[in-house]
Amino acid sequence: MEENVSVTTRSAGTRYGLILGVASIAFFVVMNVAGLDMQGPLSYLGWLLTIAAIYFAHKYFKENGDGYMTIGQGIGVGFWTGLVSTLISAPFTYIYIKFIDSAFIENIKDKQIEKMQEQGMSDKLIKE
């Protein structure tokens, strides 16, 4: 007896949300270990990962469903993908900043101050 199980927006989004969450953590770790600037051009790769995960989640939903997807279903798939990936990557980021590299935020702040000084901003404006 064959059971026909249809894919749901939640299952498709969860599947690719898990993938995106793990990929985001890996990307974050690689950027930090390599000492690359999180605000530089390479940071756009993070957005590319997100776009790719949502695209493949939609594709998976359509291919494993009836080949059709409404706008509401598309929004649902994107919602679940984003929610699940956030629920995975946010705790990791918190733990990393709080316990592993507590100077992470201070380093970002110092880099931003350097950039503002390079642009000729006064110390008074920077401190505001």
C-alpha positions in Angstrom: 0.0 0.0 0.0 1.6 3.2 -1.2 1.0 6.4 0.9 0.9 9.7 -1.0 2.4 12.3 1.3 2.3 15.8 0.1 4.9 18.3 1.0 3.7 21.3 3.2 5.1 24.8 3.3 6.3 24.1 6.8 8.2 20.9 5.8 9.8 22.5 2.8 10.7 25.6 4.8 12.0 23.6 7.7 14.2 21.4 5.5 15.9 24.4 3.8 15.9 26.5 7.0 18.0 23.8 8.6 20.4 23.8 5.7 20.5 27.6 5.7 21.1 27.8 9.4 24.0 25.4 9.3 25.4 27.1 6.2 25.1 30.5 7.9 27.0 29.3 10.9 29.7 27.8 8.7 30.0 31.0 6.7 30.3 33.1 9.9 33.0 30.8 11.3 35.0 30.8 8.0 34.8 34.6 7.8 36.0 35.0 11.4 38.7 32.4 11.2 40.0 33.8 8.0 39.9 37.3 9.6 37.8 38.7 6.7 35.8 41.9 7.1 32.1 41.1 7.9 31.1 44.4 6.3 33.2 43.9 3.1 32.2 42.7 -0.3 32.4 39.0 0.8 29.5 39.6 3.2 27.2 39.6 0.2 27.8 35.8 0.0 25.7 35.5 3.1 22.8 37.1 1.2 23.4 34.8 -1.7 23.1 31.8 0.6 19.8 33.1 1.9 18.4 33.7 -1.6 19.6 30.3 -2.8 18.0 28.5 0.2 14.7 30.2 -0.3 14.9 29.5 -4.1 15.6 25.8 -3.5 12.9 25.6 -0.8 10.4 26.9 -3.3 11.7 24.6 -6.0 11.5 21.6 -3.6 7.9 22.5 -2.7 6.8 22.7 -6.3 8.6 19.5 -7.4 7.3 17.4 -4.5 3.8 18.9 -4.5 1.5 19.2 -7.4 3.8 21.4 -9.4 1.9 24.5 -8.5 2.4 27.1 -5.7 0.2 30.0 -4.7 1.6 33.3 -3.6 0.5 32.5 0.0 2.3 29.1 -0.2 5.4 30.8 -1.5 5.4 33.3 1.4 4.9 30.5 3.8 7.8 28.5 2.5 10.0 31.7 2.7 8.7 32.4 6.2 9.5 28.9 7.5 12.9 28.9 5.8 13.8 32.2 7.5 12.4 31.3 10.9 14.1 28.0 11.2 17.5 29.3 10.0 17.2 32.2 12.5 16.3 29.8 15.3 19.5 27.9 14.5 22.0 30.7 13.8 20.9 33.3 16.4 21.6 31.1 19.5 25.0 30.2 17.9 25.8 33.9 17.4 24.8 34.8 20.9 26.9 32.0 22.4 29.8 33.0 20.2 29.7 36.7 21.2 28.9 36.1 24.8 31.3 33.2 25.6 33.7 32.5 22.8 34.8 35.9 21.5 33.6 38.6 23.9 35.6 41.2 22.1 33.7 40.6 18.8 31.4 43.6 19.2 34.2 45.9 20.4 36.3 44.9 17.3 33.4 45.8 15.0 33.0 49.1 16.8 36.7 49.9 16.5 36.6 49.2 12.7 33.6 51.4 12.3 35.3 54.3 14.2 38.4 53.8 11.9 36.2 54.1 8.8 34.5 57.2 10.1 37.9 58.8 10.8 39.1 57.9 7.3 36.0 59.7 6.0 37.1 62.8 7.9 34.4 62.8 10.6 35.3 64.8 13.7 35.8 63.0 17.1 32.7 64.8 18.4 30.5 63.4 15.6 32.0 59.9 16.1 31.2 59.9 19.8 27.6 60.8 19.2 
